Amino acid sequence: MIYVVAFILILYSWILVDLKHYRKLSSVCICVIIVFLILIAGLRYRVGGDSLHYIDTYTSMPTWKNWEFFSFDEGYGPLWYLFCAISKTLGADFVYLQLLHAIIAVSYTHLTLPTKLEV
């Protein structure tokens, strides 16, 4: 159901901006769509097998306080440990990691996709 709402939001924004020529609303529509996509990706709960594994191992990841005493033997890359430590400074729950990841992924896509689509 939430994906239908996202599709309708994107379709309505496209109709307003491109077909009805409300160009002043384009930045507002883009911001609303970006926030909505971040919330969809960041507030998902136990979706996919890999996220279940990440949820289970997130509690054992280091924070800034125990970073130097942590044994990095779980097989993840160093940036994953750093990413987990940064998200644990925001909050101890896994939702903070998902929201931070969604902000980075959606923002990166928004910033780079228009340049990659130009012919």
C-alpha positions as CSV (number, residue, x, y, z in Angstrom):
1,M,0.0,0.0,0.0
2,I,2.8,2.4,0.8
3,Y,4.3,1.9,-2.6
4,V,1.0,2.9,-4.2
5,V,1.1,6.1,-2.2
6,A,4.6,6.7,-3.4
7,F,3.7,6.1,-7.0
8,I,0.7,8.4,-6.8
9,L,2.8,11.1,-5.1
10,I,5.4,10.9,-7.9
11,L,2.7,10.8,-10.6
12,Y,0.9,13.8,-9.1
13,S,4.1,15.8,-8.9
14,W,5.0,15.0,-12.5
15,I,1.5,16.1,-13.6
16,L,1.8,19.4,-11.6
17,V,5.3,20.3,-12.7
18,D,5.6,19.0,-16.3
19,L,2.0,18.8,-17.7
20,K,0.4,21.8,-15.9
21,H,3.6,23.8,-16.0
22,Y,3.8,24.8,-12.3
23,R,7.6,25.1,-12.4
24,K,7.7,27.0,-9.1
25,L,6.5,23.8,-7.3
26,S,9.3,21.6,-8.7
27,S,11.7,22.1,-5.8
28,V,8.9,21.5,-3.3
29,C,7.8,18.4,-5.1
30,I,11.3,17.1,-5.2
31,C,11.9,17.7,-1.5
32,V,8.6,16.0,-0.6
33,I,9.4,13.0,-2.7
34,I,12.9,12.7,-1.3
35,V,11.7,12.9,2.3
36,F,9.0,10.3,1.5
37,L,11.5,7.9,0.0
38,I,13.9,8.4,2.9
39,L,11.1,7.5,5.3
40,I,10.0,4.5,3.3
41,A,13.6,3.1,3.2
42,G,14.6,4.2,6.7
43,L,11.5,3.1,8.7
44,R,11.1,-0.4,7.1
45,Y,11.0,-3.2,9.7
46,R,12.5,-6.6,9.1
47,V,12.3,-6.5,5.3
48,G,14.7,-8.9,3.6
49,G,17.0,-11.7,4.8
50,D,20.1,-9.5,4.9
51,S,18.5,-6.9,7.0
52,L,17.6,-9.6,9.6
53,H,21.2,-10.6,9.8
54,Y,22.3,-6.9,10.2
55,I,19.8,-6.4,12.9
56,D,21.1,-9.4,14.8
57,T,24.8,-8.3,14.6
58,Y,24.2,-4.6,15.1
59,T,24.1,-4.9,18.9
60,S,27.6,-6.4,18.9
61,M,29.1,-3.6,16.8
62,P,31.4,-1.1,18.4
63,T,30.6,2.4,19.6
64,W,33.0,5.3,19.8
65,K,33.7,4.4,23.5
66,N,34.8,0.8,22.9
67,W,36.3,1.3,19.4
68,E,39.9,0.7,20.4
69,F,39.1,-2.3,22.5
70,F,36.9,-4.0,19.9
71,S,38.0,-7.1,18.0
72,F,37.2,-6.7,14.3
73,D,36.9,-10.4,13.6
74,E,33.3,-10.6,12.4
75,G,34.2,-10.3,8.7
76,Y,32.9,-6.8,7.9
77,G,34.9,-4.0,6.3
78,P,36.3,-1.2,8.4
79,L,33.8,1.3,6.9
80,W,30.9,-0.8,8.1
81,Y,32.2,-0.7,11.7
82,L,32.7,3.1,11.3
83,F,29.2,3.5,9.9
84,C,27.7,1.5,12.8
85,A,29.7,3.5,15.4
86,I,28.4,6.8,13.8
87,S,24.8,5.6,13.8
88,K,25.1,4.4,17.5
89,T,26.0,8.0,18.4
90,L,22.6,9.0,17.2
91,G,20.9,6.2,19.0
92,A,21.3,2.6,20.0
93,D,18.4,1.2,17.9
94,F,18.9,-0.2,14.4
95,V,16.4,2.3,13.0
96,Y,19.0,5.0,13.3
97,L,21.3,3.1,11.1
98,Q,18.6,2.5,8.5
99,L,17.6,6.2,8.5
100,L,21.2,7.3,8.1
101,H,21.7,4.8,5.3
102,A,18.5,5.9,3.6
103,I,19.5,9.6,3.9
104,I,22.9,8.9,2.3
105,A,21.5,6.6,-0.5
106,V,18.5,8.7,-1.5
107,S,20.5,11.9,-1.4
108,Y,23.4,10.4,-3.4
109,T,20.9,9.1,-6.0
110,H,19.2,12.5,-6.2
111,L,22.5,14.3,-6.7
112,T,24.0,12.0,-9.2
113,L,21.1,10.6,-11.2
114,P,20.3,13.7,-13.3
115,T,24.0,13.9,-14.4
116,K,24.0,10.3,-15.4
117,L,20.7,10.6,-17.4
118,E,21.9,13.4,-19.6
119,V,22.7,12.3,-23.1
